[in-house]
Amino acid sequence: MDWKAFRRELHQIPELGFQETKTQQFLLNYLSTLPGHRVEIELWKTGLLVRVPGTESRQTLAYRADMDGLPLEEETGLPFRSRHPGMMHACGHDIHMTIAMAVLTELALHPVRDDIVFLFQPAEEGPGGAQPMLASEQFARWHPDVVFALHIAPEFPVGTVATRPGILFANTSELCINLVGIGGHAAYPHLANDMVVAAAHLVTQLHTIVARNVNPLDAAVLTIGKISGGTKQNIIAERARIEGTLRTLSTESMALVKQRIEQVVAGIETGFACRCHIDYGANYVQVYNHPETVKGFMEWLQQSQTAHLEVCREAMTGEDFGYFLQSVPGFMFWLGAGAAEGLHSARLNPSEEAIDVGIRVVQGYLRHLSSTQARP
């Protein structure tokens, strides 16, 4: 199978969270070509759970791949660029799915001792597919003993795998604040209550929270990525909206940041005689690699020399895979993809050579676990 071509097909049909109908059907069409007695398929929303039975199962191992794209107009100029306007696989989920399907195929044709479940999870970018998948009957039926996943990393060269025990990705939260005042004619500002001005002050004050309230030895990020308000240059805006994201390396800091946001917003309401509403949207817990589980992977990687191992620092990126790790021992790792542009860039073009490395690592480690590790 030409897995680069498989990835390019997926790359052309990115879909947003819980809208991955074409992606799901594409995966199902391919699965129908495999021996039916070697794969068991469960549909879940726009995702899939696929079980490959082992020859003498003592445990269930799971590997997760996310499916959704981002609301972004692709600017790569590639011949296989997105065919869906305003949507792009700008976070590598097309590569994640390709690696999962390649390993699934190999294990279906050449099974290992234990059962392997492949979790094709929708809506990682939002609103969050991990939590509801964990709560599903399908997941409970094939509940794994170990789960792991990867994420491409443009900043690492192809052939490198990076991970660490403990926190790998941060706690994250969306942040949306709506401000409502009184609109009016630009020539009569004293008769109106301008929400563009209120929003501007709010953005400035919000950016003092991390600098002046979070312990400098901790880590937190508050970023406002979008601000909108008003309808025309000579109309005072009745409404404004700001949208951003929060990232912290501790749950305590996340609670502190949210408390300060609420206090600052209350001050804006008083100072500008307006009404504000805060929506934290999707919240993801930290990706915490179980130390013993990830150390076993790191030792195997060094011994097998399947890829170069780098022990990395924690990152302020977010991933809802953290919810799986709250319920099941496991870990996540970065897969080097050697690209000039970073994740969520409209020009992201990861090296397709990373696909073969990912296949070797995931398949090799699943075979290793199945041959050496007894059920916990």
C-alpha positions as CSV (number, residue, x, y, z in Angstrom):
1,M,0.0,0.0,0.0
2,D,1.3,3.5,-0.9
3,W,0.7,5.2,2.5
4,K,1.9,8.6,1.2
5,A,-0.9,8.5,-1.4
6,F,-3.3,7.4,1.4
7,R,-2.3,10.4,3.4
8,R,-2.7,12.7,0.4
9,E,-6.3,11.5,-0.1
10,L,-7.1,12.3,3.5
11,H,-5.4,15.7,3.3
12,Q,-7.8,16.8,0.6
13,I,-10.9,16.2,2.7
14,P,-10.4,17.9,6.0
15,E,-13.5,18.3,8.1
16,L,-14.3,20.0,11.4
17,G,-15.0,18.3,14.7
18,F,-18.0,15.9,14.6
19,Q,-18.5,16.6,10.9
20,E,-15.9,14.0,9.7
21,T,-18.4,12.1,7.6
22,K,-16.3,11.9,4.4
23,T,-13.2,11.0,6.5
24,Q,-15.1,8.2,8.3
25,Q,-16.4,6.8,5.0
26,F,-12.9,6.9,3.5
27,L,-11.6,4.9,6.4
28,L,-14.5,2.5,6.2
29,N,-14.0,1.9,2.5
30,Y,-10.4,1.0,3.1
31,L,-11.2,-1.3,6.0
32,S,-13.7,-3.2,3.8
33,T,-10.7,-4.4,1.8
34,L,-9.1,-6.2,4.8
35,P,-10.1,-9.8,5.8
36,G,-13.4,-9.4,7.6
37,H,-12.5,-12.0,10.3
38,R,-9.4,-10.0,11.3
39,V,-11.1,-6.7,12.1
40,E,-14.1,-5.8,14.2
41,I,-15.5,-2.3,13.6
42,E,-17.7,-0.1,15.8
43,L,-19.0,3.2,14.7
44,W,-19.1,6.0,17.2
45,K,-20.5,9.4,16.0
46,T,-18.1,10.4,13.2
47,G,-15.3,8.2,14.6
48,L,-14.4,4.6,14.6
49,L,-13.1,1.9,17.0
50,V,-11.4,-1.0,15.3
51,R,-10.4,-4.1,17.1
52,V,-7.8,-6.5,15.8
53,P,-8.1,-9.8,17.8
54,G,-4.9,-11.3,19.1
55,T,-3.9,-14.9,18.7
56,E,-3.8,-15.5,22.5
57,S,-4.9,-12.3,24.2
58,R,-3.9,-11.5,27.7
59,Q,-4.6,-7.8,27.5
60,T,-5.9,-5.1,25.2
61,L,-3.6,-2.5,23.8
62,A,-4.9,0.7,22.3
63,Y,-3.6,3.3,19.9
64,R,-5.4,6.6,19.2
65,A,-5.4,8.8,16.1
66,D,-7.4,12.0,15.8
67,M,-9.4,12.8,12.7
68,D,-10.5,16.4,12.4
69,G,-9.0,19.4,10.5
70,L,-9.0,23.1,11.3
71,P,-11.0,26.1,10.0
72,L,-8.1,27.5,7.9
73,E,-7.7,28.2,4.2
74,E,-4.7,26.2,3.0
75,E,-1.8,28.2,1.5
76,T,0.7,25.4,0.7
77,G,0.1,25.4,-3.0
78,L,0.4,21.6,-3.0
79,P,-1.2,19.6,-5.8
80,F,-3.1,17.6,-3.2
81,R,-4.2,20.7,-1.2
82,S,-7.5,20.7,0.6
83,R,-10.6,20.5,-1.6
84,H,-12.8,21.9,1.2
85,P,-12.7,25.7,1.2
86,G,-11.8,27.2,4.6
87,M,-10.6,23.9,6.0
88,M,-7.2,22.3,6.3
89,H,-5.3,19.4,8.0
90,A,-3.0,21.9,9.5
91,C,-2.2,19.8,12.6
92,G,-1.1,16.6,11.0
93,H,-4.2,14.5,11.8
94,D,-4.1,13.1,8.2
95,I,-0.7,11.7,9.0
96,H,-1.9,10.4,12.4
97,M,-4.7,8.5,10.7
98,T,-2.4,7.1,8.0
99,I,0.1,5.7,10.5
100,A,-2.8,4.1,12.5
101,M,-4.3,2.5,9.4
102,A,-0.9,1.2,8.2
103,V,-0.2,-0.4,11.5
104,L,-3.7,-1.8,11.7
105,T,-3.3,-3.4,8.3
106,E,0.0,-5.0,9.2
107,L,-1.4,-6.4,12.5
108,A,-4.6,-7.6,10.8
109,L,-2.5,-9.6,8.3
110,H,0.2,-10.6,10.8
111,P,-1.4,-10.6,14.2
112,V,0.3,-10.4,17.6
113,R,-0.6,-12.2,20.7
114,D,-2.8,-9.5,22.3
115,D,-5.9,-7.6,21.1
116,I,-5.2,-4.2,19.6
117,V,-7.9,-1.5,19.5
118,F,-7.4,1.5,17.1
119,L,-9.3,4.6,18.2
120,F,-10.1,7.0,15.4
121,Q,-11.3,9.9,17.4
122,P,-13.1,12.9,16.0
123,A,-13.2,16.5,17.3
124,E,-9.8,16.8,18.9
125,E,-9.5,20.4,17.8
126,G,-12.9,21.1,19.4
127,P,-15.4,20.7,20.9
128,G,-13.5,17.6,22.2
129,G,-14.1,14.0,21.2
130,A,-12.0,12.2,23.9
131,Q,-14.3,12.6,26.8
132,P,-17.5,11.4,25.1
133,M,-15.6,8.5,23.4
134,L,-14.3,7.4,26.8
135,A,-17.9,7.4,28.1
136,S,-19.3,5.4,25.2
137,E,-20.5,1.8,25.2
138,Q,-18.1,1.0,22.4
139,F,-15.1,2.1,24.4
140,A,-16.3,0.2,27.5
141,R,-16.7,-3.0,25.5
142,W,-13.0,-2.9,24.4
143,H,-11.6,-1.0,27.4
144,P,-7.8,-1.1,27.0
145,D,-5.1,-1.8,29.6
146,V,-2.6,0.6,27.9
147,V,-3.1,3.4,25.4
148,F,-0.7,5.6,23.5
149,A,-0.7,8.2,20.7
150,L,1.7,10.4,18.8
151,H,1.6,14.0,17.4
152,I,3.7,15.3,14.6
153,A,6.3,17.9,15.5
154,P,7.5,20.1,12.7
155,E,10.3,21.5,14.9
156,F,12.0,18.0,15.3
157,P,13.8,16.4,12.3
158,V,12.4,13.3,10.7
159,G,13.7,10.2,12.5
160,T,13.4,11.8,16.0
161,V,10.9,10.8,18.6
162,A,10.6,13.2,21.6
163,T,8.8,12.6,24.9
164,R,9.2,12.7,28.7
165,P,7.7,11.3,31.9
166,G,5.0,13.4,33.5
167,I,3.5,16.5,31.9
168,L,4.0,16.7,28.1
169,F,1.1,19.1,27.1
170,A,-0.5,21.8,29.2
171,N,-4.0,22.2,30.6
172,T,-6.0,24.4,28.2
173,S,-9.2,26.3,28.0
174,E,-10.9,28.4,25.4
175,L,-11.9,32.0,26.4
176,C,-14.7,34.0,24.9
177,I,-16.0,37.2,26.4
178,N,-19.0,39.1,25.0
179,L,-19.5,42.8,26.0
180,V,-22.8,44.5,25.6
181,G,-23.3,48.3,26.0
182,I,-25.3,51.0,24.1
183,G,-24.8,51.8,20.5
184,G,-25.3,55.1,18.8
185,H,-24.1,57.8,16.3
186,A,-20.4,58.5,16.2
187,A,-21.1,62.2,16.5
188,Y,-22.9,61.7,19.9
189,P,-20.6,59.5,22.0
190,H,-22.1,60.9,25.2
191,L,-25.4,59.2,24.4
192,A,-23.8,55.8,23.8
193,N,-21.7,53.3,25.6
194,D,-18.8,52.2,23.3
195,M,-17.9,48.5,23.5
196,V,-14.9,48.8,21.2
197,V,-13.3,51.0,23.9
198,A,-14.3,48.7,26.7
199,A,-13.0,45.7,24.8
200,A,-9.7,47.4,24.2
201,H,-9.2,48.1,27.9
202,L,-10.2,44.6,28.7
203,V,-7.6,43.1,26.4
204,T,-4.9,45.2,27.9
205,Q,-5.9,44.3,31.5
206,L,-6.2,40.6,30.7
207,H,-2.6,40.5,29.5
208,T,-1.4,41.7,32.9
209,I,-2.8,38.5,34.6
210,V,0.1,36.1,33.8
211,A,2.7,38.8,34.2
212,R,1.5,39.9,37.7
213,N,-0.5,37.1,39.2
214,V,1.1,33.8,38.2
215,N,4.3,32.6,39.9
216,P,7.2,33.2,37.6
217,L,8.5,29.7,38.3
218,D,5.2,28.3,37.0
219,A,4.1,28.6,33.4
220,A,0.9,30.1,32.0
221,V,-0.2,31.6,28.7
222,L,-3.1,33.9,28.0
223,T,-3.5,34.8,24.4
224,I,-6.3,36.9,22.8
225,G,-6.4,35.7,19.1
226,K,-9.5,37.5,17.9
227,I,-11.4,40.7,18.7
228,S,-14.5,41.9,16.9
229,G,-17.0,44.7,17.4
230,G,-19.2,47.2,15.6
231,T,-20.7,47.4,12.2
232,K,-19.6,50.7,10.6
233,Q,-17.0,53.4,11.1
234,N,-19.5,56.0,12.1
235,I,-21.6,53.9,14.5
236,I,-20.6,53.4,18.1
237,A,-20.5,49.7,18.8
238,E,-23.1,48.2,21.0
239,R,-21.4,44.9,21.1
240,A,-17.9,43.5,21.1
241,R,-16.4,40.0,21.5
242,I,-12.9,38.8,22.3
243,E,-11.7,35.2,21.8
244,G,-8.6,33.6,23.1
245,T,-6.9,30.7,24.9
246,L,-5.5,29.8,28.3
247,R,-2.6,27.4,28.9
248,T,-1.1,26.4,32.2
249,L,1.2,23.6,33.5
250,S,-0.8,23.2,36.7
251,T,-4.5,22.9,37.5
252,E,-4.0,25.4,40.4
253,S,-2.7,28.1,38.0
254,M,-5.6,27.5,35.6
255,A,-8.0,28.1,38.5
256,L,-6.1,31.2,39.5
257,V,-6.1,32.7,36.0
258,K,-9.8,32.1,35.6
259,Q,-10.5,33.7,39.0
260,R,-8.5,36.8,37.9
261,I,-10.2,36.9,34.5
262,E,-13.6,37.0,36.3
263,Q,-12.4,39.8,38.6
264,V,-11.1,41.9,35.8
265,V,-14.3,41.4,33.8
266,A,-16.3,42.5,36.8
267,G,-14.2,45.7,36.9
268,I,-14.9,46.3,33.2
269,E,-18.6,46.0,33.8
270,T,-18.4,48.5,36.6
271,G,-16.0,50.9,34.9
272,F,-17.9,50.9,31.5
273,A,-21.4,50.4,32.7
274,C,-21.8,47.4,30.5
275,R,-22.7,43.7,30.7
276,C,-20.2,40.9,30.0
277,H,-20.5,37.2,29.6
278,I,-17.6,34.7,29.9
279,D,-17.6,31.4,28.1
280,Y,-14.6,29.0,28.7
281,G,-15.7,26.7,25.9
282,A,-13.7,23.5,25.5
283,N,-11.3,22.7,28.4
284,Y,-8.6,20.1,28.1
285,V,-6.7,18.5,30.9
286,Q,-2.9,18.2,30.8
287,V,-1.4,15.3,28.9
288,Y,0.4,13.5,31.7
289,N,2.6,10.6,30.6
290,H,2.5,7.8,33.1
291,P,6.1,7.6,34.2
292,E,6.6,3.8,34.2
293,T,4.7,3.3,31.0
294,V,6.6,6.0,29.0
295,K,9.9,4.9,30.5
296,G,9.3,1.4,29.1
297,F,8.7,3.0,25.7
298,M,11.8,5.1,25.9
299,E,14.0,2.2,26.9
300,W,12.6,0.1,24.0
301,L,13.3,2.9,21.6
302,Q,16.9,3.3,22.7
303,Q,17.5,-0.5,22.6
304,S,15.7,-1.0,19.2
305,Q,17.1,2.2,17.6
306,T,13.9,2.4,15.6
307,A,14.2,6.2,15.9
308,H,16.4,8.7,17.7
309,L,15.0,9.5,21.2
310,E,15.1,13.0,22.6
311,V,13.9,13.8,26.1
312,C,12.0,17.0,25.5
313,R,10.6,19.8,27.7
314,E,6.9,20.1,28.4
315,A,4.9,22.2,25.8
316,M,2.1,24.7,26.2
317,T,0.1,23.0,23.4
318,G,-3.1,21.3,24.3
319,E,-4.6,17.8,23.4
320,D,-7.7,16.0,24.6
321,F,-5.7,12.8,24.7
322,G,-5.1,13.8,28.3
323,Y,-8.5,12.5,29.2
324,F,-7.6,9.0,28.0
325,L,-4.5,9.2,30.2
326,Q,-6.7,10.0,33.2
327,S,-8.5,6.7,32.8
328,V,-5.8,4.4,31.2
329,P,-2.1,4.1,31.7
330,G,-0.2,5.3,28.7
331,F,1.7,8.1,27.0
332,M,2.0,10.4,24.0
333,F,5.1,11.3,22.0
334,W,6.2,13.8,19.4
335,L,7.1,12.4,16.0
336,G,9.6,14.6,14.1
337,A,8.2,15.9,10.8
338,G,10.9,18.4,9.8
339,A,8.8,21.3,8.5
340,A,9.6,25.0,8.2
341,E,6.1,26.1,9.3
342,G,4.6,25.1,12.6
343,L,1.4,23.5,13.7
344,H,-1.9,25.3,12.8
345,S,-0.1,27.2,10.0
346,A,-1.9,27.6,6.7
347,R,1.5,26.7,5.1
348,L,2.3,23.6,7.2
349,N,3.9,21.0,4.9
350,P,5.3,18.1,7.1
351,S,7.8,15.7,5.6
352,E,6.0,12.6,4.4
353,E,9.1,10.6,5.3
354,A,7.8,10.9,8.9
355,I,5.0,8.4,8.0
356,D,7.4,5.5,7.6
357,V,9.1,6.4,10.8
358,G,5.8,6.6,12.7
359,I,4.7,3.2,11.3
360,R,7.9,1.5,12.4
361,V,7.8,3.0,15.8
362,V,4.1,2.3,16.5
363,Q,4.1,-1.2,15.0
364,G,7.4,-2.1,16.6
365,Y,6.3,-1.0,20.1
366,L,2.9,-2.8,19.9
367,R,4.7,-6.0,18.9
368,H,7.1,-5.5,21.8
369,L,4.4,-4.9,24.3
370,S,2.4,-7.9,23.1
371,S,5.4,-10.2,23.3
372,T,6.8,-9.1,26.7
373,Q,4.1,-7.5,28.9
374,A,1.6,-9.5,30.8
375,R,-1.8,-8.1,31.7
376,P,-1.5,-5.6,34.7
